[in-house]
Amino acid sequence: MSDQTYTARFVGHDETTTEELTLIDGLPQKSVTRPGASDGEDLMWELDDDASEGGEYVYRSLGVSGHDYS
């Protein structure tokens, strides 16, 4: 990990993965779009400020990118 990156932990319903992401102006990204599972749809992930502390950044899935869940 360099001074320009950080480790993000993506906590999903059935698994947790980690990935190196680039800091933006020295801060972690607020949200990230990543490729989805077997269906191939992109998933939107949001930084969980309450679970992120001590240099560990946790993201939680918001669902499929571009879908209206209202």
Residue pairs with C-beta under 8 A, 6 or more apart in sequence:
1 7
1 20
4 22
4 23
5 20
5 21
5 22
5 23
6 20
6 21
6 23
6 28
6 55
6 57
7 18
7 19
7 20
7 21
7 56
7 57
8 18
8 19
8 20
8 21
8 28
8 29
8 32
8 57
8 58
8 59
9 16
9 17
9 18
9 56
9 57
9 58
9 59
10 16
10 17
10 18
10 19
10 34
10 45
10 59
10 61
11 48
11 51
11 58
11 59
11 60
11 61
12 61
13 61
19 34
21 28
21 29
21 32
22 29
28 47
28 52
28 57
29 47
30 46
30 47
31 44
31 45
31 46
31 47
31 62
32 44
32 45
32 59
33 42
33 43
33 44
33 45
33 65
34 42
34 43
34 45
35 42
35 43
36 42
36 43
36 64
37 43
41 64
41 65
42 64
42 65
42 66
43 61
43 62
43 63
43 64
43 65
44 61
44 62
44 63
44 64
44 65
45 59
45 60
45 61
45 62
46 59
46 60
46 62
47 57
47 58
47 59
48 58
48 59
48 60
51 58
51 60
52 58
63 69
